[in-house]
Amino acid sequence: MSETIAAYDLIIVGGGPIGLACALEAKEANLKYLILEKGCLVNSLYNYPQNMTFFSSSERLEIGDIPFVTTNPKPKRMEALEYYRRIQQKFELDTHLFEEVLSVSKNDSAFQVVSNRRTYTAEKVIIATGFYDIPTLLNIPGEELPKVRHYYDDPHYYSSQKVIVVGASNSSIDAALETYRKGAKVSLVIRSGEISPRVKYWVKPDIENRIAAGEIDVYYNSYLTKVTDTTASIQTQDGIVELENDFVLALTGYRPNFEFLKKIGITIPTEAPCIPSHNEETMETNIPGMYLAGVVCGGLNTHLWFIENSRIHAKQIVGHIISKRS
């Protein structure tokens, strides 16, 4: 039987940077709050590639008016993990890690939030769950094979291997360059006719030079059609090309957990970009008292919101909660 905990003013679902920013605002406003995070602290950032460098400069990643100090022009993943961990510890933010929220429902007076450990009640709820947990699938034969990866971590693993990287955005290009430099034979498969213009400006010339030099193969206007234990088939403009292959890094993007959002009652249009219903000024959803914060607000437009431009959601939401009380 679930244990029922005394009511909170606010429960924040998601312990990423924006969830932490919401907690800081709630603490300053003397709200009784709780963060519930299904993984480790800033779980999505933890699962980024080990060598990742942020596009944003450090001051754009700051929360709580606490400086993010780095000696690098752009901060790295490990520095960000340290920064947000110190924020959580310095402000003693009430955080339950490795506690997954299973459902959220509302009666006349309060929300009931059920996790894999307990049941809570709260006056308000913020959903700050991001979009990194569910990959965009290729939906091709062989995608279920262990050699096909939708997440990329460390390039050393792919040394001396024949690697296909699918995609033209930052994650794909970083993986292609890093695995190439660890000795992999890399082939890029890109649906469009060019490298994405959103690729980091200091990385784009690098990948273009590697392609021009023939060090990384590229198949533009192409897509994978099938993967086997030893090969991969690519549909190109000139027909099917079959390559010997050890690994496929299908870094084709991610999406919010629409099923969870629908389950808790948030309205989501069926047509892309499937932006969940919310008021852009208050961030309140179609359910009074339930709010969205951070990148989850963009639906399939995962390049719409970042840490740097969604930090403001915390102030908008807590400001609206306080205004409703006065």
Summary of the structure (lengths in Angstrom):
residues: 326
radius of gyration: 21.5
end to end distance: 37.3
largest distance: 66.8
contacts: 1056
relative contact order: 0.16
helix: 27%
strand: 25%
